[in-house]
Amino acid sequence: MFEKMSDMGAEPLPRARRAQPPEERGQAAEQTRERIMRAALEEFGAKGFAGSRTASIAARAGVNQQLISYYFGGKQGLLDELRRRWTSLEGALVPPNSSFEEGFAAYLDATLDNPDWPKLVLWQALGDSDAGPADTLLPRLRKAVASVRRRQDDGEITGDLEAEFILLLSYILAFAPLAMPGFVEGIFGVDPLSPEYRRRCREQLARVIDPGHGAKVRSNAKEGQP
């Protein structure tokens, strides 16, 4: 009458699942957030903010779409968090007291080593809907121009060129491999992301901004030399 359950053909009772300690739950949540962030970065970089969908981001991350709303409040919250992270990373790229050339080299490496991040900037520059408020970008650019002028006043950078041109040239050299990779490869004859492209850009930009370079060019012109 009191046969064993296994003798009666019944399935054995499942073992109770071990409850996760709080620290494990926290680690799992953080890992999920990071997967969503990486997926969003790839999606925004490929399609822009306006063309991206939370369903596609969730599919890339391998998570339920509702988790995007749970952790970030939606697509805009994701973009805001990515922008905050990029601003933080950007601020730590260049050590204090670095030269303009050293700063450019660090920014160039960061841009080409992590192309999905700067693609957000490119989408914003192209007018991607809600990709980023201009009122936060313009003050940063004006601050950067002022920094170039200070370097010119200190004699580090040539005063023969406008500070705005020097800054714009630096951005063009950094972003061209992502915005126009075919042009860069056709002109330079190398992989746009390669160490060779980076080296040549650093060296040529250093010559352009060298305070003594302009004087040498003017002297050669007077003497009829190239």
C-alpha positions in Angstrom: 0.0 0.0 0.0 2.8 2.3 0.8 4.9 1.6 -2.4 7.8 3.8 -3.3 6.8 6.6 -5.8 9.5 5.3 -8.2 8.0 1.8 -8.1 4.7 3.3 -9.2 6.2 4.9 -12.3 6.0 8.5 -10.9 8.7 11.1 -11.7 10.9 11.9 -8.7 10.3 15.3 -7.2 12.7 18.0 -8.5 15.2 19.5 -6.2 14.5 22.9 -5.0 16.7 25.5 -6.8 19.3 27.2 -4.7 18.5 30.9 -4.2 21.2 33.1 -5.7 23.1 35.2 -3.2 22.5 39.0 -3.7 26.0 39.5 -5.0 25.4 36.9 -7.8 22.1 38.5 -8.7 23.9 41.8 -8.9 26.6 40.4 -11.1 24.1 38.8 -13.5 22.2 42.0 -13.7 25.3 44.0 -14.5 26.3 41.4 -17.2 22.9 41.8 -18.8 23.2 45.6 -18.8 26.6 45.3 -20.4 25.3 43.0 -23.1 22.5 45.4 -23.9 24.9 48.3 -24.0 27.3 46.5 -26.4 24.4 45.5 -28.6 23.0 49.0 -28.6 26.3 50.5 -29.5 26.6 48.1 -32.5 23.0 48.8 -33.6 23.3 52.6 -33.3 26.6 52.5 -35.1 25.2 50.5 -38.0 21.8 52.2 -38.3 21.8 55.4 -36.4 19.4 56.2 -33.6 16.4 56.8 -35.8 16.9 53.6 -37.7 17.5 51.4 -34.7 14.8 49.3 -33.0 14.7 48.0 -29.4 13.7 44.6 -30.7 16.8 44.4 -32.8 19.0 45.5 -29.9 17.4 42.9 -27.7 18.0 40.2 -30.4 21.7 41.2 -30.6 22.0 41.0 -26.9 20.1 37.8 -26.6 17.7 39.2 -23.9 14.0 39.9 -23.5 13.1 43.3 -25.1 11.4 44.3 -21.9 14.7 44.4 -20.1 15.7 47.4 -22.1 12.9 49.4 -20.6 13.6 47.9 -17.2 17.3 48.9 -17.1 17.3 52.0 -19.3 13.8 53.2 -19.8 13.9 52.6 -23.5 15.9 53.5 -26.6 16.6 57.1 -25.6 17.8 56.1 -22.2 20.2 53.6 -23.8 21.6 56.4 -26.0 22.0 58.8 -23.1 23.9 56.1 -21.1 26.2 55.4 -24.1 26.8 59.1 -24.6 27.7 59.5 -20.9 30.1 56.6 -21.1 31.8 57.9 -24.2 32.2 61.3 -22.7 33.8 59.7 -19.7 36.2 57.6 -21.8 37.0 60.5 -24.0 38.0 62.6 -21.0 40.4 60.0 -19.8 42.1 59.4 -23.2 44.8 62.1 -22.9 47.0 62.4 -19.9 47.4 65.9 -18.4 50.2 68.1 -19.9 50.2 66.1 -23.1 51.2 67.9 -26.3 48.6 68.4 -29.1 50.4 65.8 -31.1 50.2 63.3 -28.3 46.5 64.1 -27.7 45.7 63.6 -31.4 47.5 60.3 -31.4 45.6 59.0 -28.4 42.3 60.2 -29.9 43.1 58.6 -33.3 43.9 55.3 -31.7 40.7 55.3 -29.6 38.6 56.2 -32.6 39.9 53.5 -34.9 40.2 50.9 -32.2 36.6 51.3 -31.1 34.8 52.4 -34.3 31.2 52.0 -33.0 31.7 54.8 -30.5 32.7 57.5 -32.9 30.0 56.4 -35.3 27.5 57.8 -32.9 29.2 61.2 -33.4 29.0 60.8 -37.1 25.3 60.0 -37.0 24.8 63.0 -34.9 26.7 65.2 -37.3 24.6 63.9 -40.2 21.4 65.1 -38.4 20.2 61.7 -37.1 17.0 62.3 -35.2 17.5 62.7 -31.5 21.1 61.4 -31.8 22.4 64.1 -29.5 21.6 67.7 -28.5 23.6 70.4 -30.2 23.7 72.5 -27.1 26.0 70.0 -25.4 28.3 69.5 -28.5 28.9 73.2 -29.4 30.3 74.2 -26.0 32.7 71.3 -26.1 33.9 72.3 -29.6 34.3 75.9 -28.6 36.4 74.8 -25.6 38.6 72.7 -27.9 39.2 75.7 -30.2 40.1 77.8 -27.2 42.6 75.1 -26.1 44.2 75.2 -29.5 44.6 79.0 -29.3 46.3 78.7 -26.0 48.7 76.2 -27.4 49.4 78.7 -30.2 50.0 81.5 -27.8 52.4 79.3 -25.9 54.3 78.6 -29.1 53.5 74.9 -29.2 51.5 75.1 -32.4 52.0 77.4 -35.4 50.1 80.7 -35.4 50.1 80.7 -39.2 46.9 78.7 -39.3 43.5 79.3 -37.7 42.8 77.3 -34.6 39.5 76.3 -36.0 41.2 74.8 -39.1 43.7 72.9 -37.0 40.9 71.4 -34.9 38.8 70.5 -37.9 41.7 68.9 -39.7 42.3 66.7 -36.6 38.7 65.5 -36.6 38.7 64.9 -40.3 41.9 62.7 -40.1 40.4 60.8 -37.2 36.9 60.2 -38.6 37.7 59.8 -42.3 38.6 56.1 -42.0 35.1 55.5 -40.7 33.1 58.0 -42.8 35.0 57.4 -46.1 37.1 54.2 -45.8 37.2 53.7 -49.6 38.6 57.2 -50.1 41.2 56.8 -47.4 42.3 53.4 -48.8 42.4 54.7 -52.3 44.4 57.8 -51.4 46.8 56.3 -48.9 47.0 52.8 -50.3 46.7 51.2 -46.9 44.0 49.8 -44.6 42.2 52.9 -43.1 42.4 51.3 -39.6 46.0 50.2 -39.9 49.0 51.4 -37.9 50.5 52.7 -41.1 47.6 55.1 -41.6 47.9 56.3 -38.1 51.6 56.8 -38.2 51.5 58.8 -41.4 48.7 61.0 -40.1 50.5 61.7 -36.9 53.7 62.6 -38.7 52.1 64.8 -41.3 49.9 66.7 -38.8 53.0 67.3 -36.7 54.7 68.9 -39.6 51.6 71.1 -40.4 51.3 72.4 -36.8 55.0 72.8 -36.2 55.7 76.4 -35.5 59.0 76.2 -37.4 57.5 74.6 -40.4 55.7 77.8 -41.7 58.8 79.8 -41.3 60.8 77.3 -43.2 58.3 77.3 -46.0 58.3 81.1 -46.3 62.1 81.1 -46.3 62.3 78.5 -49.0 59.8 80.5 -51.0 61.9 83.6 -50.9 65.0 81.7 -52.0 63.0 80.0 -54.8 63.3 76.5 -53.2 60.5 74.0 -53.0 
